[in-house]
Amino acid sequence: DILIEVLKILSEEYKNLPFFVEIVGSGNLYDYVNDSINNFSLNNWVSLKQATSEPIKTILKADIILHTSRYEGMSNVVLEGMACGKCVISSNDTSSEIITNNQNGILVSELDPAQIAASIINLNKKRILLENIGYEARNTITNKFSDQRVFELWDSIF
C-alpha cells in the first residue's frame, strides 16, 4: 500500500519523470497490489511480476530499490540491492542497522509516501549522489557482510 501511494504521487505530480517500477513477489498482497495498479491507472509506470528464483537479474536492471516493508529483520532485498551497488530507500525502523542515511542508502524517518517520493525526485536530480550511494552500498556489503567477515565473526564467538 505504501509503494502504491508513492507511485500515485509520482504519476500525478511528476508526469514527466521517466520512471518504471517492477514489483516482484507472490505474497498475500499480490491481488491487492494488482488491483491497485489497475484501479489507479498505474499500468504505464508499473509491472507486477511473480517471485523469481533469480532476483539479482531484476535488481541489476534497477536504479533504486524501494524497501517499503513495515516489519522485517535483516532484509535480503536490502542486502542484495546493496551488494549489487544499488541505492536502497528504506525506513529507519527496518534498515538503520545496515544503512547510513545519504551515505550507503536513503533512510526515511517513517514510511511516508510523500517523503519516499521526494527522495526519489532528489536522486533523479542528483544522479552523482545516486551513483556514489550505490558505490558505498557495495563497499558496505563487501566490508561488513562478506562470507569471510561473517566466518570471522562466527569464529570469534566460538
N, C-alpha and C positions, 0 to 999 in steps of 0.2 A: 504494500500500500504506500509506503514512503517513496519507493522508487517511481511508482506510477505518478505520485504527486510532483516529484521532481521533473518528470518528463512532461507533465501537463504545463508546468511553469515554463520550461524551455521551449516547448512547441507554441505556446501562446505569446510569450513576451519576447522571445528571441527567434522569430520565424526565419531569419536569415542565417542563423548559426548552423554551420554544416555539422550535423551530428547524426549518428545512427547507433542504436543500442541493441546489443544481443543479450537477451536474458536466457540463461541456461539453467535448467533444473526441471525436476519432475516431482517436486514435493506436493504437499497437500494444498498449496495455494495456486497450483498450476491453472486450474479452471478459473479461479478468481482473477488472476493476472491476465489470462487470455481474454476474458470477458471485459476487463477494464481497458485493455488495449483497444478493443473494438468499440466499446461504449464512449470512449473519449477521443475516438478517431486518431489514434496514435500509430496506425499501421505504417505510415510513411517514415516514421522515426524508430520503430521498434520491431524486432522479430523475437519470437519466443521459440526456443529450441529445447528438445528433450535433453536430459542429462546425458553426458558423454563419458566414455572411459578415457578420453584424451582431452581434458580441459585445457592443457597447455596450448594446443593449437588455437583455441578461441582466445585465450589470454594474450598470445603473441600478436594477434590482429588488433588488439585494443590500444588506445592511447591512455585511457583511465580505467581503473577498476573501481566500481562503486560497491561498497560493502555496507548494506543497509540493515543488517541483522540487528535485532534488539538485544538478543541474548545468545552469546556464543563465547566459548572459551577461546583458545588459540585457534584462530580460523585458518583452515587450509587455503581458502581463497585468498586471504590477505598474504599469507606466506608465499603461495605460488605466484601471485601477482608481483610481489616484491622481488622474488627470485628471478622473474622474467624482466626485471628492470622497468616495471610499470609504476606509475603513481597511483596509490590506493587512497581513496577517500573513505574514511570510516569515522566512527564516533569515539570519543574519549572512553565511554563505558566499555566498549568491546575491544579496542585495539591500542590503548595508550601504553601497554607494556611492550609493544612491538614498534609502534610508530612514534617518531618525534615530529611534532607538527611543523610543517613547512621545511623540514629537513629531508626526511625519507618517506614522506607521505603527508596527507592532509587529514587533520582531526577536526571534526565539528563538535561543538560542546553538547549538542543534542542532535537527534536525528530529525532535524528541522528541514523540510523540503526546500524552503527559501534559502537557507544557509548552504545547503548542498549545491543548489543551482548556482548560487553566487560563487562558490568555489570553482565550479566547472567553467563559468564565464571568465573568472580571473585566470585560470590556467590556459584557456583558449587565447586570451590576450597576451599572456606571458609564456610563450612556448619554451623559452630557455629555462624557465623555472620548472616546467613540466619535465624537460629532459634532465635537469640537474637532480630533481627529486627521484626520478627513475634510476639514475646512476647511483645515488646514495642508498636507495632501497635495495638494489642488488648488492651493494657493499655490506649493508646491514645483515642480510641473509648469509652472505659468504662468511662474514666475521663472527656472527653470533649463533647461527643455526646450521652450519655445515656439519656433515657427518663426523668429521674429525673433532670439531668443537663439542658436539654432543657426546661423543665417546669419551673425550677427556673429562667432561663433567660427570659422566657416569662412573668413570674410574676413580674420580676424587671422592665420590660418595661411598663407594665400596672399597 
